[in-house]
Amino acid sequence: MSILGGIDVDFLCHASVEEVRSRTLETLEQCAPGGGYALGTGNTVANYIPVKNYLAMLEAGNEFNSR
């Protein structure tokens, strides 16, 4: 069993890149220790999500995994 998602699509649409990065790292710090968590959105990644925000989420995930 695992947890999937955690980053709200509406948040990804309206937040700044720095807010997305910060929220993603906070989510990972809370959910990832011990395994069983897969970073993602709360729904399908739609075409109206700013690409820069989606990439910020992925880059923050990579940064977290590099620690």
PDB file of N, H, CA, C and O in Angstrom:
ATOM      1  N   MET A   1       0.838  -1.151   0.000  1.00  0.00           N
ATOM      2  CA  MET A   1       0.000   0.000   0.000  1.00  0.00           C
ATOM      3  C   MET A   1       0.897   1.231   0.000  1.00  0.00           C
ATOM      4  O   MET A   1       1.946   1.252   0.645  1.00  0.00           O
ATOM      5  N   SER A   2       0.468   2.257  -0.734  1.00  0.00           N
ATOM      6  H   SER A   2      -0.384   2.240  -1.258  1.00  0.00           H
ATOM      7  CA  SER A   2       1.254   3.489  -0.767  1.00  0.00           C
ATOM      8  C   SER A   2       0.335   4.696  -0.906  1.00  0.00           C
ATOM      9  O   SER A   2      -0.851   4.570  -1.212  1.00  0.00           O
ATOM     10  N   ILE A   3       0.907   5.851  -0.676  1.00  0.00           N
ATOM     11  H   ILE A   3       1.870   5.954  -0.427  1.00  0.00           H
ATOM     12  CA  ILE A   3       0.190   7.111  -0.846  1.00  0.00           C
ATOM     13  C   ILE A   3       0.646   7.707  -2.159  1.00  0.00           C
ATOM     14  O   ILE A   3       1.847   7.769  -2.424  1.00  0.00           O
ATOM     15  N   LEU A   4      -0.293   8.150  -2.992  1.00  0.00           N
ATOM     16  H   LEU A   4      -1.268   8.100  -2.776  1.00  0.00           H
ATOM     17  CA  LEU A   4       0.017   8.739  -4.282  1.00  0.00           C
ATOM     18  C   LEU A   4      -0.619  10.109  -4.368  1.00  0.00           C
ATOM     19  O   LEU A   4      -1.793  10.274  -4.034  1.00  0.00           O
ATOM     20  N   GLY A   5       0.133  11.077  -4.807  1.00  0.00           N
ATOM     21  H   GLY A   5       1.086  10.943  -5.079  1.00  0.00           H
ATOM     22  CA  GLY A   5      -0.420  12.415  -5.018  1.00  0.00           C
ATOM     23  C   GLY A   5       0.084  13.387  -3.987  1.00  0.00           C
ATOM     24  O   GLY A   5       1.254  13.369  -3.605  1.00  0.00           O
ATOM     25  N   GLY A   6      -0.824  14.242  -3.540  1.00  0.00           N
ATOM     26  H   GLY A   6      -1.774  14.256  -3.851  1.00  0.00           H
ATOM     27  CA  GLY A   6      -0.469  15.166  -2.474  1.00  0.00           C
ATOM     28  C   GLY A   6      -0.353  16.614  -2.892  1.00  0.00           C
ATOM     29  O   GLY A   6      -0.474  17.501  -2.047  1.00  0.00           O
ATOM     30  N   ILE A   7      -0.123  16.886  -4.167  1.00  0.00           N
ATOM     31  H   ILE A   7      -0.024  16.165  -4.853  1.00  0.00           H
ATOM     32  CA  ILE A   7      -0.001  18.265  -4.617  1.00  0.00           C
ATOM     33  C   ILE A   7      -1.267  18.610  -5.406  1.00  0.00           C
ATOM     34  O   ILE A   7      -1.514  18.066  -6.482  1.00  0.00           O
ATOM     35  N   ASP A   8      -2.052  19.514  -4.853  1.00  0.00           N
ATOM     36  H   ASP A   8      -1.851  19.956  -3.978  1.00  0.00           H
ATOM     37  CA  ASP A   8      -3.347  19.874  -5.412  1.00  0.00           C
ATOM     38  C   ASP A   8      -3.218  20.539  -6.786  1.00  0.00           C
ATOM     39  O   ASP A   8      -2.370  21.410  -6.979  1.00  0.00           O
ATOM     40  N   VAL A   9      -4.053  20.130  -7.729  1.00  0.00           N
ATOM     41  H   VAL A   9      -4.742  19.422  -7.572  1.00  0.00           H
ATOM     42  CA  VAL A   9      -4.027  20.673  -9.086  1.00  0.00           C
ATOM     43  C   VAL A   9      -4.343  22.168  -9.082  1.00  0.00           C
ATOM     44  O   VAL A   9      -3.682  22.931  -9.786  1.00  0.00           O
ATOM     45  N   ASP A  10      -5.330  22.599  -8.311  1.00  0.00           N
ATOM     46  H   ASP A  10      -5.866  21.979  -7.739  1.00  0.00           H
ATOM     47  CA  ASP A  10      -5.662  24.018  -8.254  1.00  0.00           C
ATOM     48  C   ASP A  10      -4.479  24.825  -7.722  1.00  0.00           C
ATOM     49  O   ASP A  10      -4.191  25.916  -8.212  1.00  0.00           O
ATOM     50  N   PHE A  11      -3.802  24.279  -6.721  1.00  0.00           N
ATOM     51  H   PHE A  11      -4.037  23.392  -6.323  1.00  0.00           H
ATOM     52  CA  PHE A  11      -2.607  24.934  -6.193  1.00  0.00           C
ATOM     53  C   PHE A  11      -1.550  25.060  -7.282  1.00  0.00           C
ATOM     54  O   PHE A  11      -0.950  26.124  -7.437  1.00  0.00           O
ATOM     55  N   LEU A  12      -1.315  24.000  -8.034  1.00  0.00           N
ATOM     56  H   LEU A  12      -1.802  23.136  -7.909  1.00  0.00           H
ATOM     57  CA  LEU A  12      -0.336  24.048  -9.126  1.00  0.00           C
ATOM     58  C   LEU A  12      -0.698  25.108 -10.165  1.00  0.00           C
ATOM     59  O   LEU A  12       0.187  25.713 -10.770  1.00  0.00           O
ATOM     60  N   CYS A  13      -1.976  25.329 -10.368  1.00  0.00           N
ATOM     61  H   CYS A  13      -2.695  24.838  -9.876  1.00  0.00           H
ATOM     62  CA  CYS A  13      -2.427  26.314 -11.362  1.00  0.00           C
ATOM     63  C   CYS A  13      -2.197  27.746 -10.912  1.00  0.00           C
ATOM     64  O   CYS A  13      -1.908  28.613 -11.737  1.00  0.00           O
ATOM     65  N   HIS A  14      -2.318  28.006  -9.629  1.00  0.00           N
ATOM     66  H   HIS A  14      -2.552  27.302  -8.959  1.00  0.00           H
ATOM     67  CA  HIS A  14      -2.342  29.388  -9.159  1.00  0.00           C
ATOM     68  C   HIS A  14      -1.131  29.824  -8.330  1.00  0.00           C
ATOM     69  O   HIS A  14      -0.945  31.022  -8.114  1.00  0.00           O
ATOM     70  N   ALA A  15      -0.330  28.914  -7.873  1.00  0.00           N
ATOM     71  H   ALA A  15      -0.482  27.941  -8.048  1.00  0.00           H
ATOM     72  CA  ALA A  15       0.808  29.250  -7.012  1.00  0.00           C
ATOM     73  C   ALA A  15       2.003  29.704  -7.846  1.00  0.00           C
ATOM     74  O   ALA A  15       2.072  29.477  -9.054  1.00  0.00           O
ATOM     75  N   SER A  16       2.930  30.347  -7.165  1.00  0.00           N
ATOM     76  H   SER A  16       2.874  30.531  -6.183  1.00  0.00           H
ATOM     77  CA  SER A  16       4.193  30.713  -7.818  1.00  0.00           C
ATOM     78  C   SER A  16       5.103  29.484  -7.850  1.00  0.00           C
ATOM     79  O   SER A  16       4.866  28.497  -7.152  1.00  0.00           O
ATOM     80  N   VAL A  17       6.128  29.566  -8.659  1.00  0.00           N
ATOM     81  H   VAL A  17       6.320  30.368  -9.225  1.00  0.00           H
ATOM     82  CA  VAL A  17       7.096  28.473  -8.743  1.00  0.00           C
ATOM     83  C   VAL A  17       7.705  28.202  -7.367  1.00  0.00           C
ATOM     84  O   VAL A  17       7.856  27.046  -6.974  1.00  0.00           O
ATOM     85  N   GLU A  18       8.050  29.253  -6.641  1.00  0.00           N
ATOM     86  H   GLU A  18       7.927  30.193  -6.961  1.00  0.00           H
ATOM     87  CA  GLU A  18       8.656  29.071  -5.317  1.00  0.00           C
ATOM     88  C   GLU A  18       7.666  28.446  -4.338  1.00  0.00           C
ATOM     89  O   GLU A  18       8.062  27.626  -3.509  1.00  0.00           O
ATOM     90  N   GLU A  19       6.399  28.812  -4.416  1.00  0.00           N
ATOM     91  H   GLU A  19       6.078  29.478  -5.089  1.00  0.00           H
ATOM     92  CA  GLU A  19       5.384  28.204  -3.547  1.00  0.00           C
ATOM     93  C   GLU A  19       5.225  26.721  -3.860  1.00  0.00           C
ATOM     94  O   GLU A  19       5.086  25.904  -2.950  1.00  0.00           O
ATOM     95  N   VAL A  20       5.245  26.372  -5.144  1.00  0.00           N
ATOM     96  H   VAL A  20       5.359  27.036  -5.883  1.00  0.00           H
ATOM     97  CA  VAL A  20       5.142  24.962  -5.536  1.00  0.00           C
ATOM     98  C   VAL A  20       6.344  24.191  -5.009  1.00  0.00           C
ATOM     99  O   VAL A  20       6.195  23.106  -4.447  1.00  0.00           O
ATOM    100  N   ARG A  21       7.517  24.747  -5.188  1.00  0.00           N
ATOM    101  H   ARG A  21       7.638  25.629  -5.645  1.00  0.00           H
ATOM    102  CA  ARG A  21       8.740  24.095  -4.714  1.00  0.00           C
ATOM    103  C   ARG A  21       8.674  23.871  -3.199  1.00  0.00           C
ATOM    104  O   ARG A  21       8.966  22.780  -2.709  1.00  0.00           O
ATOM    105  N   SER A  22       8.290  24.910  -2.475  1.00  0.00           N
ATOM    106  H   SER A  22       8.053  25.796  -2.873  1.00  0.00           H
ATOM    107  CA  SER A  22       8.221  24.829  -1.019  1.00  0.00           C
ATOM    108  C   SER A  22       7.186  23.801  -0.562  1.00  0.00           C
ATOM    109  O   SER A  22       7.475  22.980   0.308  1.00  0.00           O
ATOM    110  N   ARG A  23       5.980  23.839  -1.140  1.00  0.00           N
ATOM    111  H   ARG A  23       5.745  24.506  -1.847  1.00  0.00           H
ATOM    112  CA  ARG A  23       4.917  22.892  -0.763  1.00  0.00           C
ATOM    113  C   ARG A  23       5.334  21.462  -1.080  1.00  0.00           C
ATOM    114  O   ARG A  23       5.064  20.547  -0.302  1.00  0.00           O
ATOM    115  N   THR A  24       5.985  21.270  -2.209  1.00  0.00           N
ATOM    116  H   THR A  24       6.204  22.013  -2.841  1.00  0.00           H
ATOM    117  CA  THR A  24       6.421  19.929  -2.592  1.00  0.00           C
ATOM    118  C   THR A  24       7.428  19.382  -1.591  1.00  0.00           C
ATOM    119  O   THR A  24       7.319  18.235  -1.157  1.00  0.00           O
ATOM    120  N   LEU A  25       8.415  20.208  -1.223  1.00  0.00           N
ATOM    121  H   LEU A  25       8.504  21.140  -1.576  1.00  0.00           H
ATOM    122  CA  LEU A  25       9.416  19.753  -0.249  1.00  0.00           C
ATOM    123  C   LEU A  25       8.784  19.477   1.108  1.00  0.00           C
ATOM    124  O   LEU A  25       9.151  18.508   1.774  1.00  0.00           O
ATOM    125  N   GLU A  26       7.840  20.314   1.527  1.00  0.00           N
ATOM    126  H   GLU A  26       7.542  21.101   0.986  1.00  0.00           H
ATOM    127  CA  GLU A  26       7.140  20.085   2.802  1.00  0.00           C
ATOM    128  C   GLU A  26       6.357  18.780   2.760  1.00  0.00           C
ATOM    129  O   GLU A  26       6.369  18.010   3.720  1.00  0.00           O
ATOM    130  N   THR A  27       5.684  18.537   1.653  1.00  0.00           N
ATOM    131  H   THR A  27       5.675  19.162   0.873  1.00  0.00           H
ATOM    132  CA  THR A  27       4.904  17.307   1.506  1.00  0.00           C
ATOM    133  C   THR A  27       5.810  16.085   1.562  1.00  0.00           C
ATOM    134  O   THR A  27       5.498  15.099   2.230  1.00  0.00           O
ATOM    135  N   LEU A  28       6.926  16.159   0.861  1.00  0.00           N
ATOM    136  H   LEU A  28       7.179  16.960   0.319  1.00  0.00           H
ATOM    137  CA  LEU A  28       7.865  15.038   0.871  1.00  0.00           C
ATOM    138  C   LEU A  28       8.448  14.802   2.254  1.00  0.00           C
ATOM    139  O   LEU A  28       8.605  13.655   2.672  1.00  0.00           O
ATOM    140  N   GLU A  29       8.768  15.868   2.965  1.00  0.00           N
ATOM    141  H   GLU A  29       8.641  16.800   2.625  1.00  0.00           H
ATOM    142  CA  GLU A  29       9.316  15.714   4.318  1.00  0.00           C
ATOM    143  C   GLU A  29       8.318  15.023   5.246  1.00  0.00           C
ATOM    144  O   GLU A  29       8.720  14.273   6.135  1.00  0.00           O
ATOM    145  N   GLN A  30       7.035  15.265   5.050  1.00  0.00           N
ATOM    146  H   GLN A  30       6.709  15.875   4.328  1.00  0.00           H
ATOM    147  CA  GLN A  30       6.003  14.663   5.895  1.00  0.00           C
ATOM    148  C   GLN A  30       5.631  13.242   5.456  1.00  0.00           C
ATOM    149  O   GLN A  30       5.352  12.387   6.297  1.00  0.00           O
ATOM    150  N   CYS A  31       5.625  12.991   4.150  1.00  0.00           N
ATOM    151  H   CYS A  31       5.852  13.685   3.467  1.00  0.00           H
ATOM    152  CA  CYS A  31       5.068  11.728   3.645  1.00  0.00           C
ATOM    153  C   CYS A  31       6.096  10.685   3.208  1.00  0.00           C
ATOM    154  O   CYS A  31       5.800   9.490   3.217  1.00  0.00           O
ATOM    155  N   ALA A  32       7.283  11.114   2.832  1.00  0.00           N
ATOM    156  H   ALA A  32       7.524  12.085   2.825  1.00  0.00           H
ATOM    157  CA  ALA A  32       8.230  10.185   2.225  1.00  0.00           C
ATOM    158  C   ALA A  32       9.048   9.340   3.200  1.00  0.00           C
ATOM    159  O   ALA A  32       9.398   8.211   2.856  1.00  0.00           O
ATOM    160  N   PRO A  33       9.369   9.828   4.394  1.00  0.00           N
ATOM    161  CA  PRO A  33      10.206   8.999   5.269  1.00  0.00           C
ATOM    162  C   PRO A  33       9.589   7.607   5.499  1.00  0.00           C
ATOM    163  O   PRO A  33       8.411   7.473   5.828  1.00  0.00           O
ATOM    164  N   GLY A  34      10.408   6.608   5.318  1.00  0.00           N
ATOM    165  H   GLY A  34      11.366   6.717   5.051  1.00  0.00           H
ATOM    166  CA  GLY A  34       9.947   5.237   5.506  1.00  0.00           C
ATOM    167  C   GLY A  34       9.431   4.595   4.236  1.00  0.00           C
ATOM    168  O   GLY A  34       9.120   3.404   4.224  1.00  0.00           O
ATOM    169  N   GLY A  35       9.335   5.377   3.155  1.00  0.00           N
ATOM    170  H   GLY A  35       9.588   6.344   3.164  1.00  0.00           H
ATOM    171  CA  GLY A  35       8.876   4.831   1.875  1.00  0.00           C
ATOM    172  C   GLY A  35       7.372   4.790   1.750  1.00  0.00           C
ATOM    173  O   GLY A  35       6.654   5.190   2.666  1.00  0.00           O
ATOM    174  N   GLY A  36       6.900   4.315   0.638  1.00  0.00           N
ATOM    175  H   GLY A  36       7.483   3.990  -0.107  1.00  0.00           H
ATOM    176  CA  GLY A  36       5.470   4.172   0.419  1.00  0.00           C
ATOM    177  C   GLY A  36       4.768   5.426  -0.058  1.00  0.00           C
ATOM    178  O   GLY A  36       3.542   5.508   0.002  1.00  0.00           O
ATOM    179  N   TYR A  37       5.533   6.417  -0.535  1.00  0.00           N
ATOM    180  H   TYR A  37       6.529   6.351  -0.584  1.00  0.00           H
ATOM    181  CA  TYR A  37       4.916   7.647  -1.040  1.00  0.00           C
ATOM    182  C   TYR A  37       5.408   7.917  -2.451  1.00  0.00           C
ATOM    183  O   TYR A  37       6.604   7.829  -2.728  1.00  0.00           O
ATOM    184  N   ALA A  38       4.479   8.248  -3.346  1.00  0.00           N
ATOM    185  H   ALA A  38       3.507   8.320  -3.122  1.00  0.00           H
ATOM    186  CA  ALA A  38       4.813   8.600  -4.722  1.00  0.00           C
ATOM    187  C   ALA A  38       4.328  10.018  -4.983  1.00  0.00           C
ATOM    188  O   ALA A  38       3.127  10.283  -4.937  1.00  0.00           O
ATOM    189  N   LEU A  39       5.241  10.920  -5.253  1.00  0.00           N
ATOM    190  H   LEU A  39       6.217  10.705  -5.291  1.00  0.00           H
ATOM    191  CA  LEU A  39       4.913  12.313  -5.515  1.00  0.00           C
ATOM    192  C   LEU A  39       4.050  12.427  -6.764  1.00  0.00           C
ATOM    193  O   LEU A  39       4.323  11.788  -7.780  1.00  0.00           O
ATOM    194  N   GLY A  40       3.017  13.237  -6.680  1.00  0.00           N
ATOM    195  H   GLY A  40       2.795  13.756  -5.855  1.00  0.00           H
ATOM    196  CA  GLY A  40       2.156  13.481  -7.833  1.00  0.00           C
ATOM    197  C   GLY A  40       1.102  14.505  -7.499  1.00  0.00           C
ATOM    198  O   GLY A  40       1.093  15.080  -6.411  1.00  0.00           O
ATOM    199  N   THR A  41       0.220  14.725  -8.441  1.00  0.00           N
ATOM    200  H   THR A  41       0.228  14.258  -9.325  1.00  0.00           H
ATOM    201  CA  THR A  41      -0.871  15.669  -8.234  1.00  0.00           C
ATOM    202  C   THR A  41      -2.061  14.955  -7.625  1.00  0.00           C
ATOM    203  O   THR A  41      -2.087  13.729  -7.519  1.00  0.00           O
ATOM    204  N   GLY A  42      -3.043  15.747  -7.228  1.00  0.00           N
ATOM    205  H   GLY A  42      -3.022  16.743  -7.314  1.00  0.00           H
ATOM    206  CA  GLY A  42      -4.264  15.181  -6.686  1.00  0.00           C
ATOM    207  C   GLY A  42      -5.191  14.664  -7.762  1.00  0.00           C
ATOM    208  O   GLY A  42      -6.262  14.140  -7.455  1.00  0.00           O
ATOM    209  N   ASN A  43      -4.800  14.802  -9.022  1.00  0.00           N
ATOM    210  H   ASN A  43      -3.931  15.228  -9.272  1.00  0.00           H
ATOM    211  CA  ASN A  43      -5.629  14.410 -10.147  1.00  0.00           C
ATOM    212  C   ASN A  43      -4.729  14.299 -11.373  1.00  0.00           C
ATOM    213  O   ASN A  43      -3.504  14.303 -11.255  1.00  0.00           O
ATOM    214  N   THR A  44      -5.338  14.201 -12.541  1.00  0.00           N
ATOM    215  H   THR A  44      -6.333  14.198 -12.637  1.00  0.00           H
ATOM    216  CA  THR A  44      -4.583  14.167 -13.787  1.00  0.00           C
ATOM    217  C   THR A  44      -3.851  15.485 -13.991  1.00  0.00           C
ATOM    218  O   THR A  44      -4.366  16.543 -13.631  1.00  0.00           O
ATOM    219  N   VAL A  45      -2.670  15.430 -14.557  1.00  0.00           N
ATOM    220  H   VAL A  45      -2.252  14.570 -14.850  1.00  0.00           H
ATOM    221  CA  VAL A  45      -1.935  16.646 -14.887  1.00  0.00           C
ATOM    222  C   VAL A  45      -2.538  17.194 -16.180  1.00  0.00           C
ATOM    223  O   VAL A  45      -2.269  16.692 -17.271  1.00  0.00           O
ATOM    224  N   ALA A  46      -3.353  18.226 -16.034  1.00  0.00           N
ATOM    225  H   ALA A  46      -3.571  18.634 -15.148  1.00  0.00           H
ATOM    226  CA  ALA A  46      -4.086  18.795 -17.165  1.00  0.00           C
ATOM    227  C   ALA A  46      -3.243  19.811 -17.925  1.00  0.00           C
ATOM    228  O   ALA A  46      -2.258  20.331 -17.403  1.00  0.00           O
ATOM    229  N   ASN A  47      -3.640  20.085 -19.160  1.00  0.00           N
ATOM    230  H   ASN A  47      -4.440  19.662 -19.585  1.00  0.00           H
ATOM    231  CA  ASN A  47      -2.883  21.010 -20.003  1.00  0.00           C
ATOM    232  C   ASN A  47      -2.964  22.458 -19.544  1.00  0.00           C
ATOM    233  O   ASN A  47      -2.210  23.291 -20.046  1.00  0.00           O
ATOM    234  N   TYR A  48      -3.839  22.786 -18.620  1.00  0.00           N
ATOM    235  H   TYR A  48      -4.452  22.108 -18.212  1.00  0.00           H
ATOM    236  CA  TYR A  48      -3.943  24.161 -18.140  1.00  0.00           C
ATOM    237  C   TYR A  48      -3.046  24.436 -16.929  1.00  0.00           C
ATOM    238  O   TYR A  48      -2.999  25.568 -16.448  1.00  0.00           O
ATOM    239  N   ILE A  49      -2.347  23.438 -16.438  1.00  0.00           N
ATOM    240  H   ILE A  49      -2.385  22.519 -16.828  1.00  0.00           H
ATOM    241  CA  ILE A  49      -1.365  23.659 -15.370  1.00  0.00           C
ATOM    242  C   ILE A  49      -0.134  24.283 -16.017  1.00  0.00           C
ATOM    243  O   ILE A  49       0.381  23.748 -16.999  1.00  0.00           O
ATOM    244  N   PRO A  50       0.349  25.410 -15.482  1.00  0.00           N
ATOM    245  CA  PRO A  50       1.562  26.004 -16.044  1.00  0.00           C
ATOM    246  C   PRO A  50       2.727  25.014 -16.006  1.00  0.00           C
ATOM    247  O   PRO A  50       3.025  24.428 -14.965  1.00  0.00           O
ATOM    248  N   VAL A  51       3.366  24.839 -17.133  1.00  0.00           N
ATOM    249  H   VAL A  51       3.124  25.315 -17.978  1.00  0.00           H
ATOM    250  CA  VAL A  51       4.462  23.882 -17.237  1.00  0.00           C
ATOM    251  C   VAL A  51       5.553  24.193 -16.209  1.00  0.00           C
ATOM    252  O   VAL A  51       6.127  23.283 -15.611  1.00  0.00           O
ATOM    253  N   LYS A  52       5.837  25.492 -16.008  1.00  0.00           N
ATOM    254  H   LYS A  52       5.371  26.231 -16.495  1.00  0.00           H
ATOM    255  CA  LYS A  52       6.893  25.862 -15.055  1.00  0.00           C
ATOM    256  C   LYS A  52       6.567  25.383 -13.643  1.00  0.00           C
ATOM    257  O   LYS A  52       7.472  25.043 -12.881  1.00  0.00           O
ATOM    258  N   ASN A  53       5.279  25.352 -13.288  1.00  0.00           N
ATOM    259  H   ASN A  53       4.544  25.628 -13.907  1.00  0.00           H
ATOM    260  CA  ASN A  53       4.899  24.873 -11.956  1.00  0.00           C
ATOM    261  C   ASN A  53       5.009  23.360 -11.854  1.00  0.00           C
ATOM    262  O   ASN A  53       5.469  22.834 -10.841  1.00  0.00           O
ATOM    263  N   TYR A  54       4.591  22.668 -12.889  1.00  0.00           N
ATOM    264  H   TYR A  54       4.218  23.095 -13.712  1.00  0.00           H
ATOM    265  CA  TYR A  54       4.719  21.209 -12.888  1.00  0.00           C
ATOM    266  C   TYR A  54       6.189  20.806 -12.805  1.00  0.00           C
ATOM    267  O   TYR A  54       6.556  19.904 -12.053  1.00  0.00           O
ATOM    268  N   LEU A  55       7.023  21.488 -13.590  1.00  0.00           N
ATOM    269  H   LEU A  55       6.724  22.221 -14.201  1.00  0.00           H
ATOM    270  CA  LEU A  55       8.457  21.192 -13.554  1.00  0.00           C
ATOM    271  C   LEU A  55       9.069  21.533 -12.202  1.00  0.00           C
ATOM    272  O   LEU A  55       9.981  20.844 -11.745  1.00  0.00           O
ATOM    273  N   ALA A  56       8.573  22.593 -11.553  1.00  0.00           N
ATOM    274  H   ALA A  56       7.832  23.152 -11.924  1.00  0.00           H
ATOM    275  CA  ALA A  56       9.064  22.943 -10.212  1.00  0.00           C
ATOM    276  C   ALA A  56       8.760  21.821  -9.226  1.00  0.00           C
ATOM    277  O   ALA A  56       9.582  21.511  -8.364  1.00  0.00           O
ATOM    278  N   MET A  57       7.576  21.209  -9.351  1.00  0.00           N
ATOM    279  H   MET A  57       6.908  21.462 -10.052  1.00  0.00           H
ATOM    280  CA  MET A  57       7.221  20.086  -8.481  1.00  0.00           C
ATOM    281  C   MET A  57       8.177  18.913  -8.718  1.00  0.00           C
ATOM    282  O   MET A  57       8.678  18.318  -7.764  1.00  0.00           O
ATOM    283  N   LEU A  58       8.428  18.583  -9.974  1.00  0.00           N
ATOM    284  H   LEU A  58       8.021  19.066 -10.750  1.00  0.00           H
ATOM    285  CA  LEU A  58       9.320  17.470 -10.289  1.00  0.00           C
ATOM    286  C   LEU A  58      10.752  17.751  -9.841  1.00  0.00           C
ATOM    287  O   LEU A  58      11.419  16.869  -9.300  1.00  0.00           O
ATOM    288  N   GLU A  59      11.228  18.980 -10.066  1.00  0.00           N
ATOM    289  H   GLU A  59      10.687  19.697 -10.505  1.00  0.00           H
ATOM    290  CA  GLU A  59      12.586  19.338  -9.670  1.00  0.00           C
ATOM    291  C   GLU A  59      12.745  19.289  -8.149  1.00  0.00           C
ATOM    292  O   GLU A  59      13.785  18.860  -7.649  1.00  0.00           O
ATOM    293  N   ALA A  60      11.729  19.721  -7.418  1.00  0.00           N
ATOM    294  H   ALA A  60      10.884  20.069  -7.824  1.00  0.00           H
ATOM    295  CA  ALA A  60      11.790  19.643  -5.956  1.00  0.00           C
ATOM    296  C   ALA A  60      11.833  18.183  -5.515  1.00  0.00           C
ATOM    297  O   ALA A  60      12.531  17.841  -4.560  1.00  0.00           O
ATOM    298  N   GLY A  61      11.092  17.325  -6.205  1.00  0.00           N
ATOM    299  H   GLY A  61      10.524  17.603  -6.981  1.00  0.00           H
ATOM    300  CA  GLY A  61      11.142  15.892  -5.902  1.00  0.00           C
ATOM    301  C   GLY A  61      12.528  15.324  -6.130  1.00  0.00           C
ATOM    302  O   GLY A  61      13.018  14.539  -5.319  1.00  0.00           O
ATOM    303  N   ASN A  62      13.158  15.707  -7.214  1.00  0.00           N
ATOM    304  H   ASN A  62      12.760  16.345  -7.873  1.00  0.00           H
ATOM    305  CA  ASN A  62      14.521  15.263  -7.481  1.00  0.00           C
ATOM    306  C   ASN A  62      15.496  15.796  -6.453  1.00  0.00           C
ATOM    307  O   ASN A  62      16.409  15.092  -6.021  1.00  0.00           O
ATOM    308  N   GLU A  63      15.295  17.054  -6.060  1.00  0.00           N
ATOM    309  H   GLU A  63      14.554  17.626  -6.411  1.00  0.00           H
ATOM    310  CA  GLU A  63      16.153  17.655  -5.029  1.00  0.00           C
ATOM    311  C   GLU A  63      16.016  16.889  -3.708  1.00  0.00           C
ATOM    312  O   GLU A  63      17.013  16.612  -3.043  1.00  0.00           O
ATOM    313  N   PHE A  64      14.798  16.555  -3.340  1.00  0.00           N
ATOM    314  H   PHE A  64      13.988  16.780  -3.881  1.00  0.00           H
ATOM    315  CA  PHE A  64      14.564  15.811  -2.102  1.00  0.00           C
ATOM    316  C   PHE A  64      15.240  14.454  -2.151  1.00  0.00           C
ATOM    317  O   PHE A  64      15.837  14.015  -1.168  1.00  0.00           O
ATOM    318  N   ASN A  65      15.148  13.792  -3.290  1.00  0.00           N
ATOM    319  H   ASN A  65      14.663  14.149  -4.088  1.00  0.00           H
ATOM    320  CA  ASN A  65      15.756  12.456  -3.427  1.00  0.00           C
ATOM    321  C   ASN A  65      17.274  12.497  -3.446  1.00  0.00           C
ATOM    322  O   ASN A  65      17.926  11.484  -3.193  1.00  0.00           O
ATOM    323  N   SER A  66      17.843  13.663  -3.745  1.00  0.00           N
ATOM    324  H   SER A  66      17.314  14.486  -3.950  1.00  0.00           H
ATOM    325  CA  SER A  66      19.304  13.798  -3.795  1.00  0.00           C
ATOM    326  C   SER A  66      19.914  14.058  -2.428  1.00  0.00           C
ATOM    327  O   SER A  66      21.136  14.036  -2.278  1.00  0.00           O
ATOM    328  N   ARG A  67      19.083  14.301  -1.441  1.00  0.00           N
ATOM    329  H   ARG A  67      18.090  14.320  -1.563  1.00  0.00           H
ATOM    330  CA  ARG A  67      19.600  14.616  -0.090  1.00  0.00           C
ATOM    331  C   ARG A  67      20.230  13.414   0.552  1.00  0.00           C
ATOM    332  O   ARG A  67      20.713  13.499   1.682  1.00  0.00           O
TER     333      ARG A  67
END
